[in-house]
Amino acid sequence: MGSILAILAAVPYFGSRPLVASSVAVLLMALGSFEAGAGGRDAAPYSTFLAKVVIATLFAVSLVQRFAWDHVEAVWPRSSSWRWRAAVATATVSGMVFAGYRVGAFASSAERPTSELILGGLVVGAMGALTLAFARARTRIRQGLEAIPGADELGVLLVLDAGEMLFVMGGIALCAFAPTAATIAVLPIIGLVTWAWRILRAREESERIACPACATSTHRAALSCPGCGAPRDPSALDMIGRTTRAPAADTQAHVFALLARCRCRACAEPLEAGGPDACCARCGARAFPAPDDIRMFLRAADRALLRILLPLALIGAVPIIGLVAGLCVLRLSSANAVAAHGRWKHRLVARAVRAGLLLAFSLLQLVPFVGAGVVPLIAVASHLSNRRPLQRAAASAVVAAPVESLPPAPTEAHASGVDTSLPVPERGST
């Protein structure tokens, strides 16, 4: 029973970071710290090698998923949901493979009793179910953290990722060298995850309110209910996109703030993908109902960029620190509004332009005062590379719009007031 609990004690680590957990497990297996369980000690060498190959393959898949998916999601925002599903699936399979190795599932089953095989299958199934549940809870918490404005730009998620990585490495090592302590440590870990989930859920509920007409859960920044369409007085957004308790004073500025954060202009729900043809999946409202809306959005984004150029220059004058801080301020501000509404190929080009400028001028930024123009230059280049596609979309929409037929020009008879519905008698007739 103790060995089974020691195996299940690895659930939080594979459910959190399967990449790190698999790599540490493979390393400890190579060093002989993790030995296969029932039937594994006398197994042929190829069975142990097979287990390591399977876990190493999952490690490689997780590695690609970790580093490549960020770029894929930046180009195709609709793939975000698949990223979370892939992460949960990878964590579940990694945990089951680890449990199978520990119970000797990769060893020969010719001389093993049936009861032992059934017990091993139950352990692998329990490991998969528990890892799946923990990975889903962790994914829900992660989504809540990423929804907090500024969490990524200010480095909060980076610090949490580093702490989680150390936590997983220590946990897998604890499972190898002190399985009893690892089993006891599961209880506070579950309590911590439950506490974090409740805090994030309370934060989400504080930003929503029930519609008085239809009781639909509505975002406080929404101009209308997504259920019945009833208009409401929205709450304003602050500089980094958080919902405040103050009402929005200017409706046009509030709509721009919503679109700048890639939210629906009507119900304030996040859009699956920005762009000139973006449409809200919940209320059906279009992000830009008319070409004039795109032009107004671009003019507001231009003004926001001009207002922030001087602060970016002052911040960027500080070597190294100013570059990081300036880019964070740029991403948090509404001056980065057009970056969320480009098509996938335009986002790819803008991403390449931004990365190229960052590499080209990073050394120049180290020069005091001279590097003050680096961050504003990156901001302007990124803005222009994302602005042109929207401007072209507005122009093409005007050209493609159907031209209404004009009424016929009034004739001389209409101008003189003669009723043309009756035939005009010819001159000289009686």
ABEGO torsion letter per residue (X at the ends): XAAAAAAAAAAAAAAABAAAAAAAAAAAAAAGABBBBBGAAABBAAAAAAAAAAAAAAAAAAAAAAAAAAAAAAABAAAAAAAAAAAAAAAAAAAAAAAAAAAGAABBAAABBAAAAAAAAAAAAAAAAAAAAAAAAAAAAAAAAAABBGAAAAGAAAAAAAAAAAAAAAAAAAAAABAAAAAAAAAAAAAAAAAAAAAAAAAAAAABBBBAAAGBBBBAABABBAAAGBBBBBBBBBAAGBBBABBBABAAAAAAAAAAAGBBAAAGBBBABBEAABBBAAAGBBABABAAAAAAAAAAAAAAAAAAAAAAAAAAABBGAAAAAAAAAAAABAAAAAAAABBAAAAAAAAAAAAAAAAAAAAAAABBGAAAAAAAAAAAAAAAAAAAAAAAAAAAAAAABBBBBBBBBBBAAAAAGBBAABBBBBBGBX
